[in-house]
Amino acid sequence: MIIEVFGKGCHRCHATRDNAIKALKELNLKEGEDAIVNHITDITLFAGRGVILTPTVIIDGVKMSEGRVPETPEIKQWIKDKLPGK
């Protein structure tokens, strides 16, 4: 699973990335093994992925949220929904 957080590096973007990592830990998934969390800060990549507002979370190519900081429980549900055999 690839979780991408798009944002220029503001506190909201960092909070979103932190929430994604916390969600993985709470689901007993290992970052780097079960899922990769990438923080995309290069704004030249935003338009090509359909990112207009930040932070944006994309999981396995699907935009899950944009322009807000999703809370950990919400991200956990997104991850659970993407797991095989859910």
Long-range contacts (C-beta under 8 A, 24 or more apart in sequence): 1-34, 1-35, 1-36, 1-59, 1-60, 1-79, 1-82, 1-83, 2-35, 2-36, 2-38, 2-59, 2-60, 2-61, 3-35, 3-36, 3-37, 3-38, 3-57, 3-58, 3-59, 3-79, 4-37, 4-38, 4-39, 4-40, 4-49, 4-57, 4-58, 4-59, 5-37, 5-38, 5-39, 5-40, 5-55, 5-56, 5-57, 6-40, 6-45, 6-46, 6-49, 6-51, 6-54, 6-55, 6-56, 6-57, 6-58, 7-39, 7-40, 7-41, 7-54, 7-55, 7-56, 8-41, 8-43, 8-54, 9-39, 9-41, 10-54, 12-54, 12-55, 12-69, 13-39, 13-41, 13-54, 13-55, 14-39, 15-55, 15-69, 16-55, 16-57, 16-69, 16-70, 19-69, 19-70, 19-71, 19-72, 19-75, 20-57, 20-75, 22-72, 23-72, 23-73, 23-75, 23-76, 23-79, 24-79, 26-72, 26-76, 27-76, 27-79, 27-80, 29-79, 35-79
